[in-house]
């Protein structure tokens, strides 16, 4: 489905879509971890989030590939998420 979307849409649409999806994914980290891993250690929580990130990255690989190729060709890079200076947890997600 993602591959089909990526092949049929203009690059800019795919890149914007990726940025929107990635921002939503980042925002879900704390709620997901709080719901599913409330009794886990910090290390176990990060391992759990890493596994979710790997699945997320797998599904979005066609868009990630498109962004990598587009950035090499035209220097178009995806937007990096704004980081809160007070945030203690680092994001280990698929941001390129």
ZADREN-966789 format. One record per residue (C-alpha): residue in three letters; x, z, y. Coordinates in steps of 0.5 Angstrom, whole numbers, padded with zeros to 4 digits, always signed. Layout:
ALAXZY
...
! end
This chain:
UNK+0000+0000+0000
UNK+0006+0002+0005
UNK+0010-0004+0003
UNK+0004-0009+0004
UNK+0002-0006+0011
UNK+0010-0006+0013
UNK+0010-0014+0011
UNK+0003-0016+0014
UNK+0004-0012+0021
UNK+0009-0013+0027
UNK+0015-0009+0027
UNK+0013-0005+0033
UNK+0007-0003+0029
UNK+0010-0001+0023
UNK+0015+0003+0027
UNK+0010+0006+0031
UNK+0006+0008+0025
UNK+0012+0011+0022
UNK+0013+0015+0028
UNK+0006+0018+0028
UNK+0006+0019+0021
UNK+0013+0023+0021
UNK+0011+0027+0027
UNK+0005+0029+0023
UNK+0009+0031+0017
UNK+0014+0035+0021
UNK+0008+0039+0024
UNK+0005+0040+0017
UNK+0011+0044+0014
UNK+0010+0051+0016
UNK+0002+0051+0014
UNK+0004+0048+0007
UNK+0010+0053+0006
UNK+0005+0059+0008
UNK+0000+0056+0004
UNK+0003+0055-0003
UNK+0010+0059-0002
UNK+0008+0065+0001
UNK+0011+0069-0005
UNK+0017+0065-0005
UNK+0024+0067-0002
UNK+0027+0063+0003
UNK+0031+0059-0001
UNK+0025+0057-0006
UNK+0021+0055+0000
UNK+0027+0050+0002
UNK+0027+0047-0005
UNK+0020+0047-0005
UNK+0020+0043+0002
UNK+0025+0039+0000
UNK+0021+0036-0006
UNK+0015+0035-0002
UNK+0020+0031+0003
UNK+0023+0027-0003
UNK+0016+0024-0005
UNK+0014+0023+0002
UNK+0021+0019+0003
UNK+0019+0015-0003
UNK+0012+0013-0001
UNK+0015+0011+0006
UNK+0021+0007+0004
UNK+0019+0000+0006
UNK+0018+0003+0013
UNK+0024+0006+0013
UNK+0028+0000+0010
UNK+0024-0004+0016
UNK+0027+0001+0021
UNK+0034+0001+0019
UNK+0034-0007+0019
UNK+0030-0007+0025
UNK+0035-0002+0029
UNK+0041-0006+0026
UNK+0038-0013+0029
UNK+0035-0010+0035
UNK+0038-0003+0036
UNK+0030-0001+0036
UNK+0031+0006+0033
UNK+0025+0011+0031
UNK+0024+0017+0036
UNK+0027+0023+0034
UNK+0022+0029+0034
UNK+0023+0034+0040
UNK+0026+0040+0037
UNK+0024+0047+0039
UNK+0030+0051+0041
UNK+0027+0057+0039
UNK+0026+0054+0032
UNK+0030+0058+0026
UNK+0028+0053+0021
UNK+0031+0046+0020
UNK+0028+0040+0018
UNK+0030+0037+0012
UNK+0025+0031+0012
UNK+0026+0023+0012
UNK+0027+0022+0020
UNK+0032+0017+0020
! end
